[in-house]
Amino acid sequence: MVQRSSPRRRRQLVAFGENIRRWRSINGLSAAELAERAAVSRQTLRAIEAGTGGRIDSLFAVLGALGIADAAVAGIDPYDNDAARARIDDILRGGGAL
């Protein structure tokens, strides 16, 4: 079975949640205001900001309400990553497809 939790993953989730909280602060929003704008419960927002939970659609609702959903999607684009781009080139040169 694949281990879904590790100290590194936990640190990443906490850092991600802290960044969301910082974006909320930068935008001058209380947690209640952001939860309302994102149409999620306050408990869901609390879990996302703590890095302990939340569904992906709830996460994207929060990111959208903060105006950063597109940036989050762009941040994981493999075509904008040097290592991934090199692997993509190797795959395509070898006759593979994505």
C-alpha atoms as a printed R data frame, in Angstrom:
   type eleno elety resid chain resno       x      y       z
1  ATOM     1    CA   MET     A     1   0.000  0.000   0.000
2  ATOM     2    CA   VAL     A     2   1.217  3.483  -0.838
3  ATOM     3    CA   GLN     A     3   1.929  5.718   2.123
4  ATOM     4    CA   ARG     A     4  -0.005  8.961   1.724
5  ATOM     5    CA   SER     A     5   1.447 10.675   4.741
6  ATOM     6    CA   SER     A     6   5.029 11.517   5.537
7  ATOM     7    CA   PRO     A     7   6.791 14.283   7.434
8  ATOM     8    CA   ARG     A     8   7.666 15.961   4.139
9  ATOM     9    CA   ARG     A     9   4.082 15.768   2.837
10 ATOM    10    CA   ARG     A    10   2.803 17.157   6.137
11 ATOM    11    CA   ARG     A    11   5.229 20.112   5.902
12 ATOM    12    CA   GLN     A    12   4.113 20.765   2.319
13 ATOM    13    CA   LEU     A    13   0.433 20.735   3.261
14 ATOM    14    CA   VAL     A    14   1.023 23.040   6.218
15 ATOM    15    CA   ALA     A    15   3.061 25.443   4.067
16 ATOM    16    CA   PHE     A    16   0.375 25.407   1.352
17 ATOM    17    CA   GLY     A    17  -2.311 26.182   3.929
18 ATOM    18    CA   GLU     A    18  -0.209 28.960   5.456
19 ATOM    19    CA   ASN     A    19   0.203 30.496   2.009
20 ATOM    20    CA   ILE     A    20  -3.556 30.471   1.524
21 ATOM    21    CA   ARG     A    21  -3.980 32.154   4.892
22 ATOM    22    CA   ARG     A    22  -1.399 34.768   3.877
23 ATOM    23    CA   TRP     A    23  -3.240 35.430   0.600
24 ATOM    24    CA   ARG     A    24  -6.426 35.875   2.648
25 ATOM    25    CA   SER     A    25  -4.630 38.386   4.853
26 ATOM    26    CA   ILE     A    26  -3.149 40.231   1.861
27 ATOM    27    CA   ASN     A    27  -6.668 40.551   0.457
28 ATOM    28    CA   GLY     A    28  -7.936 41.897   3.777
29 ATOM    29    CA   LEU     A    29 -10.451 39.104   4.254
30 ATOM    30    CA   SER     A    30 -11.521 37.458   7.455
31 ATOM    31    CA   ALA     A    31 -11.882 33.701   7.441
32 ATOM    32    CA   ALA     A    32 -15.656 34.072   7.529
33 ATOM    33    CA   GLU     A    33 -15.598 36.447   4.539
34 ATOM    34    CA   LEU     A    34 -13.403 34.152   2.455
35 ATOM    35    CA   ALA     A    35 -15.457 31.088   3.353
36 ATOM    36    CA   GLU     A    36 -18.614 32.930   2.289
37 ATOM    37    CA   ARG     A    37 -17.068 34.152  -0.997
38 ATOM    38    CA   ALA     A    38 -15.837 30.650  -1.769
39 ATOM    39    CA   ALA     A    39 -19.149 29.072  -0.727
40 ATOM    40    CA   VAL     A    40 -17.408 26.675   1.650
41 ATOM    41    CA   SER     A    41 -17.957 26.166   5.343
42 ATOM    42    CA   ARG     A    42 -15.727 27.872   7.868
43 ATOM    43    CA   GLN     A    43 -14.620 24.400   9.007
44 ATOM    44    CA   THR     A    44 -13.555 23.525   5.450
45 ATOM    45    CA   LEU     A    45 -11.543 26.727   5.152
46 ATOM    46    CA   ARG     A    46  -9.972 26.044   8.544
47 ATOM    47    CA   ALA     A    47  -8.923 22.552   7.380
48 ATOM    48    CA   ILE     A    48  -7.480 23.907   4.115
49 ATOM    49    CA   GLU     A    49  -5.523 26.629   5.912
50 ATOM    50    CA   ALA     A    50  -4.257 24.101   8.463
51 ATOM    51    CA   GLY     A    51  -3.235 21.689   5.705
52 ATOM    52    CA   THR     A    52  -5.374 18.943   7.196
53 ATOM    53    CA   GLY     A    53  -8.175 18.477   4.683
54 ATOM    54    CA   GLY     A    54 -10.662 19.747   2.183
55 ATOM    55    CA   ARG     A    55 -11.840 18.451  -1.165
56 ATOM    56    CA   ILE     A    56 -10.147 19.637  -4.321
57 ATOM    57    CA   ASP     A    57 -13.271 21.470  -5.482
58 ATOM    58    CA   SER     A    58 -13.383 23.310  -2.154
59 ATOM    59    CA   LEU     A    59  -9.691 24.148  -2.444
60 ATOM    60    CA   PHE     A    60 -10.226 25.586  -5.922
61 ATOM    61    CA   ALA     A    61 -13.247 27.534  -4.741
62 ATOM    62    CA   VAL     A    62 -11.008 29.167  -2.118
63 ATOM    63    CA   LEU     A    63  -8.202 29.769  -4.625
64 ATOM    64    CA   GLY     A    64 -10.723 31.274  -7.039
65 ATOM    65    CA   ALA     A    65 -12.154 33.557  -4.383
66 ATOM    66    CA   LEU     A    66  -8.597 34.747  -3.710
67 ATOM    67    CA   GLY     A    67  -7.989 35.265  -7.438
68 ATOM    68    CA   ILE     A    68  -5.112 32.780  -7.607
69 ATOM    69    CA   ALA     A    69  -6.663 29.617  -9.073
70 ATOM    70    CA   ASP     A    70  -5.101 30.214 -12.501
71 ATOM    71    CA   ALA     A    71  -1.690 30.760 -10.911
72 ATOM    72    CA   ALA     A    72  -2.029 27.487  -8.990
73 ATOM    73    CA   VAL     A    73  -2.852 25.596 -12.191
74 ATOM    74    CA   ALA     A    74   0.032 27.268 -14.027
75 ATOM    75    CA   GLY     A    75   2.357 26.352 -11.163
76 ATOM    76    CA   ILE     A    76   2.043 22.644 -11.937
77 ATOM    77    CA   ASP     A    77   2.187 22.906 -15.732
78 ATOM    78    CA   PRO     A    78   4.835 20.375 -16.810
79 ATOM    79    CA   TYR     A    79   5.575 22.398 -19.946
80 ATOM    80    CA   ASP     A    80   6.857 25.206 -17.693
81 ATOM    81    CA   ASN     A    81   9.210 22.932 -15.745
82 ATOM    82    CA   ASP     A    82  12.718 22.333 -17.095
83 ATOM    83    CA   ALA     A    83  13.006 18.771 -15.777
84 ATOM    84    CA   ALA     A    84   9.563 17.792 -17.039
85 ATOM    85    CA   ARG     A    85  10.155 19.510 -20.381
86 ATOM    86    CA   ALA     A    86  13.343 17.477 -20.882
87 ATOM    87    CA   ARG     A    87  11.432 14.274 -20.125
88 ATOM    88    CA   ILE     A    88   8.627 15.333 -22.488
89 ATOM    89    CA   ASP     A    89  11.189 15.904 -25.230
90 ATOM    90    CA   ASP     A    90  12.659 12.434 -24.615
91 ATOM    91    CA   ILE     A    91   9.220 10.849 -24.782
92 ATOM    92    CA   LEU     A    92   8.329 12.620 -28.021
93 ATOM    93    CA   ARG     A    93  11.708 11.873 -29.616
94 ATOM    94    CA   GLY     A    94  11.194  8.225 -28.789
95 ATOM    95    CA   GLY     A    95   7.898  8.208 -30.636
96 ATOM    96    CA   GLY     A    96   5.765  8.350 -27.518
97 ATOM    97    CA   ALA     A    97   2.774 10.572 -26.928
98 ATOM    98    CA   LEU     A    98   1.449 12.520 -23.999
